[in-house]
């Protein structure tokens, strides 16, 4: 929990008070043991999408997204009820991966709105009595033609980014320095060399090894770890004794025997200078079990033996920050959970129990409650969640594992926020799973505000003061025919609508428009079009509109013109649900078309 002193106590006993707090901190060994079993809140705060530059050397690479990034990989917006559900199921710790580059400028200054949201989610975890880990996540990783990481395990790249990396951690450390031992910081996620090599540095080089590339990578990993520790410790407060986590190169675990360099990431990892009792090491593991659990068992043992030899036996605790089988992310119907559940459960039992015997904390990667099920909240892999928890606590443990199907709900909010849509950037995506849950008779209620006043003209002199909402399948290939349902009257459209033309209302007006995803004059399109949505999902984009909510209902609840009108520049304040607020307290609000935060 947050621990804050009164102003008078701070003035009189600041030094003594902080020393008392620091003395209360568990050691890293105690904290890792006390975590129990954990889960990753994956594809949420670390989700990211580059629509502009993919090159970290360009200014446009930085700060491309707002709060909408949380849902851009198909997850529901995280709410406190989800973390309450995980606690009641028996999980004692949550790893909250966070990506920062898409929310900070080129110098590393984090957007205040984003920092506030990270803070909010951390509180969801802490307030439920669980341990929480936050990190720097997809700022690292394997580059591609559509994205590249700015943090790489390379001495030259470290030198070029040292100031930015340290400034990022300075801000995070300052934001959370008053939190107690339940909050841990993780330095970086899976950091790879300039060749994007997995398993060990330079594995992607010719011949699977390059001594110079590898030496540079391991040196850089240790420098990043030291920078992280130095900055956090210097920030003071409870950060002086906070338990910190540093990852091996690529979060590699040393398991396997197919190459003599597999143990190098563990051998080359150094304990940051000045650290002893409040430092832990992290690795990840996704073993291959498709040939059955017994065939994978020796590899699992190699992983445990490696981390035991290089860390645990030397007095340093280990966190397996991500784990699952190698097919954990293969998609519905293709994962080991789907096609070989018995073998998957044997693996779960052995893995969690062996880790517990070594006082290793394990954090399952995603799954369990996934996609829109997090918004209910409900487990969509309840038996797997229960298996993981009982593997740790024992078969007599009694957790709560709610199973509520989206399709059984009379209404469901698939997306909520404040996303200004634009042709070149800014859209709202609804995953295909929502359309698999409901049949084609479902209604969609779209809440939005016309928001185009003052946009001026484009480069060709054409006015930008107009509104348009377009609907396409999730691969952007097809327009989705739609029908508006207003005051009981249906009208079909080919795939887009202009609210100003439908309602005759100006910029600043909020509406909830009820839609059906077919064109009413030709209802035979209904089933074939819905089949595409089941496969690809839906993308909503356009111009001059701020989307605030996308809900699906079996019976429409709101029709016609809404009475909320916001004239640009009148100073009126609205919450993210479009309701006018006279005296905003803590939260995110909209004024004159712009978002702001009240802390």
MARPA-936036 format. One record per residue (C-alpha): residue in one letter; residue number from 1; y, x, z. Coordinates in pm, whole numbers, plus 50000, padded with zeros to 5 digits. Each point is the difference from the previous one (the first is absolute). Layout:
N
SITE resn resi north  east    up
SITE    A  NUM     Y     X     Z
...
! end
This chain:
599
SITE resn resi north  east    up
SITE    X    1 50000 50000 50000
SITE    X    2 50365 50097 49973
SITE    X    3 50121 50163 50319
SITE    X    4 50377 49987 50042
SITE    X    5 50210 50095 50297
SITE    X    6 50317 49828 50108
SITE    X    7 50325 50178 49926
SITE    X    8 50049 50099 50364
SITE    X    9 49650 50144 50030
SITE    X   10 50052 50194 49682
SITE    X   11 50318 50150 50138
SITE    X   12 49847 50095 50337
SITE    X   13 49639 50080 49925
SITE    X   14 49962 50065 49626
SITE    X   15 49823 50333 50031
SITE    X   16 49776 49898 50288
SITE    X   17 49922 49666 49840
SITE    X   18 49888 50154 49674
SITE    X   19 49784 50250 50184
SITE    X   20 49830 49719 50188
SITE    X   21 49934 49814 49678
SITE    X   22 49870 50310 49828
SITE    X   23 49768 50071 50292
SITE    X   24 49857 49648 49963
SITE    X   25 49890 50069 49644
SITE    X   26 49628 50027 49937
SITE    X   27 49873 50313 49835
SITE    X   28 49901 49961 49636
SITE    X   29 49634 50020 50104
SITE    X   30 50046 49712 50243
SITE    X   31 50197 49791 49750
SITE    X   32 49744 50043 49722
SITE    X   33 49719 49905 50236
SITE    X   34 50191 49697 50129
SITE    X   35 50076 49863 49653
SITE    X   36 49652 49860 49963
SITE    X   37 49953 49887 49642
SITE    X   38 50288 49960 49754
SITE    X   39 50108 49842 49672
SITE    X   40 50244 50088 49724
SITE    X   41 50276 49753 49909
SITE    X   42 49959 50122 49643
SITE    X   43 50184 49917 49678
SITE    X   44 50289 49854 50199
SITE    X   45 50277 50233 50118
SITE    X   46 49863 50283 49784
SITE    X   47 49984 49791 49680
SITE    X   48 50238 50125 49732
SITE    X   49 50082 49942 49636
SITE    X   50 50207 50226 49776
SITE    X   51 50181 49799 49735
SITE    X   52 50257 50268 49918
SITE    X   53 49958 50376 50024
SITE    X   54 49664 50150 50091
SITE    X   55 50144 50350 50045
SITE    X   56 50111 50109 50352
SITE    X   57 50255 50236 49845
SITE    X   58 50196 49702 49862
SITE    X   59 50241 49797 50214
SITE    X   60 49853 49671 49872
SITE    X   61 49663 50085 50162
SITE    X   62 50137 49935 50347
SITE    X   63 50060 49666 50173
SITE    X   64 49872 49772 49725
SITE    X   65 49872 49719 50223
SITE    X   66 50100 49769 50282
SITE    X   67 49792 49798 50244
SITE    X   68 49812 49844 49709
SITE    X   69 49794 50319 49974
SITE    X   70 49782 49873 50288
SITE    X   71 49837 49741 49776
SITE    X   72 49999 50181 49665
SITE    X   73 49630 50092 50037
SITE    X   74 49884 49646 50073
SITE    X   75 50020 49984 50379
SITE    X   76 50164 49721 50198
SITE    X   77 50308 50091 50201
SITE    X   78 49885 50141 50335
SITE    X   79 50064 49768 50294
SITE    X   80 49933 50046 50373
SITE    X   81 49717 49744 49992
SITE    X   82 49795 50238 49785
SITE    X   83 50014 50277 50259
SITE    X   84 49923 49754 50278
SITE    X   85 49687 49903 49807
SITE    X   86 49894 50365 49968
SITE    X   87 50048 50053 50373
SITE    X   88 49794 49693 50086
SITE    X   89 49727 50119 49764
SITE    X   90 49965 50318 50206
SITE    X   91 50205 50261 49816
SITE    X   92 50195 50233 50226
SITE    X   93 50214 50188 49750
SITE    X   94 50175 49938 49668
SITE    X   95 50103 50264 49749
SITE    X   96 50310 49882 49813
SITE    X   97 50036 50207 49681
SITE    X   98 50365 50018 49886
SITE    X   99 50144 50124 49671
SITE    X  100 50363 50114 50015
SITE    X  101 50119 50147 49667
SITE    X  102 50055 49657 49847
SITE    X  103 50223 49911 50297
SITE    X  104 50213 50314 50036
SITE    X  105 50260 50185 49798
SITE    X  106 49947 50338 49837
SITE    X  107 50117 50180 50316
SITE    X  108 49743 49817 50212
SITE    X  109 50221 49741 50171
SITE    X  110 49785 49695 50072
SITE    X  111 50131 49655 49918
SITE    X  112 50090 49826 50329
SITE    X  113 49834 49675 49895
SITE    X  114 49672 50182 49937
SITE    X  115 50011 50189 50328
SITE    X  116 50062 49671 50181
SITE    X  117 49696 49846 49831
SITE    X  118 49776 50294 50093
SITE    X  119 50129 49967 50357
SITE    X  120 49917 49630 49997
SITE    X  121 49640 50056 49889
SITE    X  122 49951 50277 50257
SITE    X  123 50109 49751 50266
SITE    X  124 49743 49749 49874
SITE    X  125 49729 50255 50080
SITE    X  126 50141 50135 50325
SITE    X  127 50079 49654 50138
SITE    X  128 49634 49909 49963
SITE    X  129 49901 50291 50224
SITE    X  130 49855 50219 49723
SITE    X  131 50062 50358 49900
SITE    X  132 50205 50043 49682
SITE    X  133 50013 50291 49754
SITE    X  134 50278 50026 49740
SITE    X  135 50016 50267 49734
SITE    X  136 50143 50127 49672
SITE    X  137 49750 49858 49753
SITE    X  138 50040 49969 49621
SITE    X  139 50277 50257 49995
SITE    X  140 49689 50215 49955
SITE    X  141 49706 49947 49766
SITE    X  142 49873 50068 49652
SITE    X  143 50264 49983 49729
SITE    X  144 49951 49812 49675
SITE    X  145 50192 49900 49687
SITE    X  146 50152 49703 50185
SITE    X  147 50067 50155 50341
SITE    X  148 50029 50335 50170
SITE    X  149 50019 50102 50365
SITE    X  150 50287 50208 50132
SITE    X  151 49795 50163 50278
SITE    X  152 49739 50244 49874
SITE    X  153 49801 50277 50162
SITE    X  154 50174 50286 49825
SITE    X  155 50230 50263 50153
SITE    X  156 50272 49963 49737
SITE    X  157 49997 49619 50021
SITE    X  158 50008 50019 50380
SITE    X  159 50304 50228 49987
SITE    X  160 50177 49763 49760
SITE    X  161 49928 49693 50215
SITE    X  162 50007 50146 50351
SITE    X  163 50346 49868 50088
SITE    X  164 49927 49652 49865
SITE    X  165 49661 49979 50174
SITE    X  166 50145 50113 50332
SITE    X  167 50293 49761 49970
SITE    X  168 49757 49713 49939
SITE    X  169 49807 50081 50316
SITE    X  170 50323 50049 50192
SITE    X  171 50092 49639 49924
SITE    X  172 49655 49863 50085
SITE    X  173 49990 50199 50323
SITE    X  174 50344 49879 50105
SITE    X  175 49912 49637 49925
SITE    X  176 49691 50004 50225
SITE    X  177 50070 50269 50258
SITE    X  178 50004 49751 50292
SITE    X  179 49650 49863 49929
SITE    X  180 49718 50088 50237
SITE    X  181 49663 50164 49933
SITE    X  182 49867 49702 49804
SITE    X  183 50199 50118 49695
SITE    X  184 49882 50310 49812
SITE    X  185 50153 50173 49699
SITE    X  186 49791 50131 49708
SITE    X  187 50159 50279 49796
SITE    X  188 49894 49913 49645
SITE    X  189 49710 49826 49830
SITE    X  190 49774 50157 49735
SITE    X  191 50213 50290 49878
SITE    X  192 49864 50173 49688
SITE    X  193 50087 50318 49814
SITE    X  194 50200 50017 49676
SITE    X  195 49672 49947 49807
SITE    X  196 49923 49675 50187
SITE    X  197 49677 50148 50136
SITE    X  198 49780 49796 50232
SITE    X  199 49746 50126 50258
SITE    X  200 50148 50351 50017
SITE    X  201 50303 50177 49856
SITE    X  202 49977 50102 49630
SITE    X  203 49680 49801 49933
SITE    X  204 50168 49881 49679
SITE    X  205 50056 50357 49879
SITE    X  206 49785 50156 49730
SITE    X  207 49669 50087 50161
SITE    X  208 50089 49769 50293
SITE    X  209 50186 50272 50189
SITE    X  210 50320 50205 49974
SITE    X  211 50060 50229 50297
SITE    X  212 50379 50016 49950
SITE    X  213 50041 49621 49973
SITE    X  214 49776 49948 50301
SITE    X  215 50183 50257 50215
SITE    X  216 50334 49840 49915
SITE    X  217 49865 49653 50080
SITE    X  218 49859 50087 50342
SITE    X  219 50309 50195 50094
SITE    X  220 50219 49703 49901
SITE    X  221 49786 49748 50194
SITE    X  222 50050 50201 50316
SITE    X  223 50373 50032 49935
SITE    X  224 50038 49623 49955
SITE    X  225 49806 49947 50324
SITE    X  226 50222 50247 50186
SITE    X  227 50319 49843 49860
SITE    X  228 49878 49658 50112
SITE    X  229 49924 50119 50353
SITE    X  230 50325 50194 50033
SITE    X  231 50216 49706 49896
SITE    X  232 49825 49743 50219
SITE    X  233 50002 50220 50308
SITE    X  234 50368 50088 49953
SITE    X  235 50097 49631 49987
SITE    X  236 49943 49971 50375
SITE    X  237 49928 49690 50202
SITE    X  238 49633 49912 50014
SITE    X  239 49950 50197 49678
SITE    X  240 49992 50316 50209
SITE    X  241 49645 49905 50103
SITE    X  242 49904 49743 49738
SITE    X  243 49651 50040 49862
SITE    X  244 50024 50122 49641
SITE    X  245 49747 50010 49718
SITE    X  246 49975 50252 49716
SITE    X  247 49768 49959 49703
SITE    X  248 49786 50262 49833
SITE    X  249 50059 50075 49632
SITE    X  250 49937 49668 49818
SITE    X  251 49873 49864 50335
SITE    X  252 49676 50172 49892
SITE    X  253 49714 49988 50252
SITE    X  254 49783 50296 49898
SITE    X  255 49690 49789 49938
SITE    X  256 49759 50076 49719
SITE    X  257 49842 50316 49861
SITE    X  258 50071 49985 49629
SITE    X  259 50269 50270 50018
SITE    X  260 50050 50298 50228
SITE    X  261 50371 49916 50044
SITE    X  262 49953 49653 50153
SITE    X  263 50059 50133 50351
SITE    X  264 50319 50187 49904
SITE    X  265 50239 49714 50095
SITE    X  266 49863 50012 50356
SITE    X  267 49976 50379 50018
SITE    X  268 50356 50048 49876
SITE    X  269 50160 49731 50219
SITE    X  270 50205 50153 50280
SITE    X  271 50112 49854 50329
SITE    X  272 50380 49964 49979
SITE    X  273 50179 50255 50217
SITE    X  274 50073 49880 50352
SITE    X  275 49742 49720 49993
SITE    X  276 49696 49960 50223
SITE    X  277 49957 49670 50185
SITE    X  278 50190 49760 49773
SITE    X  279 49868 50077 49653
SITE    X  280 49709 49842 49808
SITE    X  281 49852 50068 49657
SITE    X  282 49921 49736 49739
SITE    X  283 49748 49980 49718
SITE    X  284 49885 49716 49773
SITE    X  285 49650 49911 49883
SITE    X  286 49859 49776 49727
SITE    X  287 49630 50091 49972
SITE    X  288 49779 49886 49714
SITE    X  289 49737 49754 50120
SITE    X  290 49903 49831 49673
SITE    X  291 49656 50168 50018
SITE    X  292 49950 49865 50351
SITE    X  293 50104 50099 50350
SITE    X  294 49714 50245 50060
SITE    X  295 50093 50205 49694
SITE    X  296 50359 50028 50129
SITE    X  297 49915 50079 50362
SITE    X  298 49985 50380 49961
SITE    X  299 50346 50001 49842
SITE    X  300 50137 49794 50290
SITE    X  301 49855 50249 50245
SITE    X  302 50157 50290 49808
SITE    X  303 50341 49837 50035
SITE    X  304 49964 49953 50375
SITE    X  305 49867 50353 50045
SITE    X  306 50291 50145 49803
SITE    X  307 50276 49833 50201
SITE    X  308 49812 50074 50321
SITE    X  309 49975 50371 49915
SITE    X  310 50357 50055 49885
SITE    X  311 50194 49761 50226
SITE    X  312 49817 49821 50280
SITE    X  313 49819 50307 50134
SITE    X  314 50337 50175 50018
SITE    X  315 50147 49723 50213
SITE    X  316 50183 49798 49732
SITE    X  317 49923 49630 49943
SITE    X  318 49930 49855 49658
SITE    X  319 50103 49672 49837
SITE    X  320 49821 49868 49693
SITE    X  321 50312 49827 49875
SITE    X  322 49827 49831 49707
SITE    X  323 49636 49925 49944
SITE    X  324 49775 49769 49808
SITE    X  325 49737 50045 49733
SITE    X  326 50094 50154 49667
SITE    X  327 50006 49651 49846
SITE    X  328 50235 49850 50259
SITE    X  329 50283 49951 49745
SITE    X  330 49794 49899 49694
SITE    X  331 50102 49636 50011
SITE    X  332 49840 49668 50079
SITE    X  333 49634 49985 49909
SITE    X  334 49965 50377 49948
SITE    X  335 50035 50154 50345
SITE    X  336 49708 50110 50216
SITE    X  337 50088 49711 50230
SITE    X  338 49942 49762 49707
SITE    X  339 49687 50147 49840
SITE    X  340 49812 50187 50276
SITE    X  341 50123 49854 50328
SITE    X  342 49687 50096 50198
SITE    X  343 50044 50367 49910
SITE    X  344 50373 49973 50064
SITE    X  345 49938 49867 50351
SITE    X  346 49749 50279 50076
SITE    X  347 50268 50247 49897
SITE    X  348 50263 49825 50217
SITE    X  349 49776 50005 50307
SITE    X  350 49914 50368 49968
SITE    X  351 50348 50116 49902
SITE    X  352 50188 49826 50282
SITE    X  353 49743 50090 50266
SITE    X  354 49987 50368 49902
SITE    X  355 50379 50017 50000
SITE    X  356 50015 49837 50343
SITE    X  357 49754 50257 50135
SITE    X  358 50248 50271 49898
SITE    X  359 50304 49806 50125
SITE    X  360 50126 49970 49641
SITE    X  361 50221 49698 49923
SITE    X  362 49916 49827 49672
SITE    X  363 50234 49783 49790
SITE    X  364 49830 49783 49737
SITE    X  365 50187 49992 49670
SITE    X  366 50133 49654 49922
SITE    X  367 49757 49719 49924
SITE    X  368 49903 49767 50288
SITE    X  369 50315 49789 49959
SITE    X  370 50128 50066 49653
SITE    X  371 50254 49868 49752
SITE    X  372 50138 49656 50071
SITE    X  373 49754 49948 50285
SITE    X  374 50226 50212 50215
SITE    X  375 50263 49730 49973
SITE    X  376 49785 49727 50162
SITE    X  377 49879 50222 50181
SITE    X  378 49626 49997 49944
SITE    X  379 49714 50242 49941
SITE    X  380 49851 49997 49654
SITE    X  381 49740 50259 50115
SITE    X  382 49948 49868 50352
SITE    X  383 49640 50123 50030
SITE    X  384 50106 50354 49908
SITE    X  385 50284 49993 50254
SITE    X  386 49758 49883 50268
SITE    X  387 49745 50265 49902
SITE    X  388 50256 50280 50030
SITE    X  389 50122 49880 50339
SITE    X  390 49651 49949 50144
SITE    X  391 49888 50338 49871
SITE    X  392 50260 50142 50237
SITE    X  393 50008 49757 50294
SITE    X  394 49637 49888 49993
SITE    X  395 49814 49690 49887
SITE    X  396 50112 49803 50305
SITE    X  397 50367 50031 49909
SITE    X  398 50159 49660 49934
SITE    X  399 50286 50013 49752
SITE    X  400 50173 49724 49806
SITE    X  401 49962 49999 49620
SITE    X  402 50175 49700 49841
SITE    X  403 49888 49903 49651
SITE    X  404 50242 49764 49825
SITE    X  405 49991 49969 49621
SITE    X  406 50331 49973 49816
SITE    X  407 49860 49727 49777
SITE    X  408 49936 49780 50301
SITE    X  409 50367 50004 50100
SITE    X  410 50226 49716 49886
SITE    X  411 50281 50252 49951
SITE    X  412 50025 50377 49992
SITE    X  413 50294 50241 49969
SITE    X  414 49896 50270 49755
SITE    X  415 50328 50196 50007
SITE    X  416 50317 49995 50209
SITE    X  417 50303 50230 50000
SITE    X  418 50322 50053 49805
SITE    X  419 49938 50143 49653
SITE    X  420 50274 50003 49739
SITE    X  421 49818 49980 49667
SITE    X  422 50122 50177 49691
SITE    X  423 49857 50067 49656
SITE    X  424 49991 50376 50049
SITE    X  425 49899 50010 50368
SITE    X  426 49918 49763 50283
SITE    X  427 49721 49745 49983
SITE    X  428 49762 49808 50224
SITE    X  429 49624 50030 49950
SITE    X  430 49746 49743 50116
SITE    X  431 49645 50146 50006
SITE    X  432 49715 49845 49808
SITE    X  433 49821 49918 50325
SITE    X  434 50232 49704 50071
SITE    X  435 49895 49833 49672
SITE    X  436 49633 50061 50075
SITE    X  437 50044 49812 50326
SITE    X  438 50174 49693 49856
SITE    X  439 49914 49803 49688
SITE    X  440 50244 49918 49722
SITE    X  441 50125 49683 50171
SITE    X  442 50197 50206 50254
SITE    X  443 50381 49984 50011
SITE    X  444 50220 50306 50037
SITE    X  445 50326 49968 50194
SITE    X  446 50251 50267 49908
SITE    X  447 50299 50047 50232
SITE    X  448 50290 50205 49861
SITE    X  449 50376 50034 49980
SITE    X  450 50196 50019 49675
SITE    X  451 50171 50337 50037
SITE    X  452 50190 50123 49696
SITE    X  453 50373 49962 50067
SITE    X  454 50196 50321 49949
SITE    X  455 49732 50179 49794
SITE    X  456 50241 50064 49715
SITE    X  457 49877 50098 49653
SITE    X  458 49739 50234 49857
SITE    X  459 50063 50300 49776
SITE    X  460 50032 49776 49695
SITE    X  461 50256 49774 50163
SITE    X  462 49758 49715 50065
SITE    X  463 50056 49805 50322
SITE    X  464 49753 50063 50280
SITE    X  465 50111 49692 50191
SITE    X  466 49695 49786 49931
SITE    X  467 49668 49916 50165
SITE    X  468 49648 49991 49867
SITE    X  469 49653 50000 50160
SITE    X  470 49701 50103 49792
SITE    X  471 49630 49970 50081
SITE    X  472 49737 50234 49856
SITE    X  473 49641 50092 50073
SITE    X  474 49957 50302 50222
SITE    X  475 49949 50240 49709
SITE    X  476 50332 49881 49846
SITE    X  477 49814 49903 49682
SITE    X  478 50038 49620 49997
SITE    X  479 50266 49749 50086
SITE    X  480 49869 49735 50237
SITE    X  481 50083 49642 49893
SITE    X  482 50154 49811 50290
SITE    X  483 50105 49649 50096
SITE    X  484 50282 49925 50240
SITE    X  485 49951 49703 50232
SITE    X  486 50341 49872 50113
SITE    X  487 50039 49662 50168
SITE    X  488 49660 49901 49861
SITE    X  489 50094 50085 49641
SITE    X  490 49802 50266 49815
SITE    X  491 50146 50216 49723
SITE    X  492 49814 50274 49817
SITE    X  493 50126 50348 49911
SITE    X  494 49848 50282 49798
SITE    X  495 50022 50253 50280
SITE    X  496 50354 50028 50137
SITE    X  497 50272 49788 50154
SITE    X  498 50377 50029 50051
SITE    X  499 50088 49830 50331
SITE    X  500 50367 49963 49900
SITE    X  501 49890 49790 49703
SITE    X  502 49738 49797 50189
SITE    X  503 50222 49915 50295
SITE    X  504 50351 50060 49868
SITE    X  505 50081 50205 50309
SITE    X  506 50199 50327 50027
SITE    X  507 49912 50344 50131
SITE    X  508 49944 49988 50375
SITE    X  509 49791 49681 50000
SITE    X  510 49659 50005 50161
SITE    X  511 49710 49794 49864
SITE    X  512 49634 49938 50071
SITE    X  513 49849 49916 49665
SITE    X  514 49653 49847 49984
SITE    X  515 49794 50128 49708
SITE    X  516 49662 49951 49843
SITE    X  517 49859 50291 49803
SITE    X  518 49945 49825 49671
SITE    X  519 50214 49830 49737
SITE    X  520 49969 49624 50055
SITE    X  521 50028 49890 49633
SITE    X  522 49687 50208 49930
SITE    X  523 49786 49983 50315
SITE    X  524 49697 50141 49820
SITE    X  525 50166 50341 50059
SITE    X  526 49959 49949 50371
SITE    X  527 49649 50134 50057
SITE    X  528 50013 50287 49752
SITE    X  529 50336 50116 50131
SITE    X  530 49885 49973 50359
SITE    X  531 49703 50215 49911
SITE    X  532 50239 50279 49901
SITE    X  533 50182 49967 50331
SITE    X  534 49667 50026 50185
SITE    X  535 49938 50323 49816
SITE    X  536 50347 50158 49990
SITE    X  537 50222 49826 50255
SITE    X  538 50361 49895 49942
SITE    X  539 50327 50192 49959
SITE    X  540 50334 49827 50054
SITE    X  541 50305 50178 49862
SITE    X  542 50318 49929 49805
SITE    X  543 50371 50036 50080
SITE    X  544 50269 49874 50236
SITE    X  545 49767 49850 50260
SITE    X  546 49900 50107 50351
SITE    X  547 49642 49890 50073
SITE    X  548 49944 49913 50366
SITE    X  549 49664 49827 50024
SITE    X  550 49694 49916 49791
SITE    X  551 49773 49738 50156
SITE    X  552 49699 49807 49873
SITE    X  553 49949 49640 50114
SITE    X  554 49752 49726 49928
SITE    X  555 50272 49738 50043
SITE    X  556 50364 50079 49910
SITE    X  557 50234 49997 50299
SITE    X  558 50345 50072 49850
SITE    X  559 50153 49878 49675
SITE    X  560 50343 49965 49852
SITE    X  561 50322 50196 50055
SITE    X  562 50046 50166 50336
SITE    X  563 50337 49986 50171
SITE    X  564 50045 50367 50081
SITE    X  565 50282 50145 49788
SITE    X  566 50124 50353 50055
SITE    X  567 50318 50082 49810
SITE    X  568 50017 50374 49941
SITE    X  569 50256 50155 50230
SITE    X  570 50026 49711 50248
SITE    X  571 49841 50211 50277
SITE    X  572 49723 49751 50084
SITE    X  573 49691 50156 50158
SITE    X  574 49643 49890 49924
SITE    X  575 49658 50102 50131
SITE    X  576 49712 50087 49766
SITE    X  577 49893 49636 49996
SITE    X  578 50338 49902 49853
SITE    X  579 50124 49831 50318
SITE    X  580 50365 50048 50092
SITE    X  581 50051 50197 50323
SITE    X  582 50325 49995 50197
SITE    X  583 49922 50272 50255
SITE    X  584 49724 50229 49867
SITE    X  585 49798 50187 50261
SITE    X  586 49723 50255 49935
SITE    X  587 49863 49994 49647
SITE    X  588 50080 50021 49628
SITE    X  589 50265 49773 49847
SITE    X  590 50180 49937 49670
SITE    X  591 50379 49983 49963
SITE    X  592 50182 49977 49668
SITE    X  593 49676 50080 49817
SITE    X  594 49925 50316 50200
SITE    X  595 49749 50066 50278
SITE    X  596 50100 50148 50336
SITE    X  597 49829 50070 50333
SITE    X  598 50090 49893 50352
SITE    X  599 49817 50216 50257
! end
